[in-house]
Amino acid sequence: MITVVFTGCNGTNDQLTSGLEKNQHQAGEEMDFQGIVVEKNNTGVIVIVGLTDEEIKGKSTREIISQYEPKAYDVLTSNIKTNLEVGDHVKVWTDGKYEDTRIRQTSAIKVEIISQH
C-alpha cells in the first residue's frame, strides 16, 4: 500500500513538472513588459509599466518614479541598438533575470518602440 501511494505521488509530480515546463519560456521568447520610458541614462532607461501619458504629464521624473516605484524597471540597454527617448512607449524582452532593488533591475535583449513621444 505504501508503494502504491508513492507511485501515485510520483506520477502526479511528473505530470505537474511536465505542465510547468510547457508554461515556461526561454528568455527573450515572449515580451516581459511594456510601458513608458521616463528616464534615460548612460546605461539604460527607466520604464514605468501601466501608465498613460496623462498620468505623467506635468510631473518631474523624480515625482513619477517616486509615485509609481512598484511599477518601475531600470533596464540595462547596452546591447540594444534602438535609440530610446523619454516618453517612448516600449515593449521590453529581458534576459529573465531581475534584481530586486529599490527599482527592479534587468537587462534587455530586445526593445520595440510602440510609439514615440
Secondary structure by P-SEA (a helix, b strand, c coil): caaaaaaaaaaaaaaaaaaaaaaccccccccccccccccccccbbbbbccccccccccccaaaaaaaccccccccccccccccccccccbbbbccccccccccbbbbbccccccccc
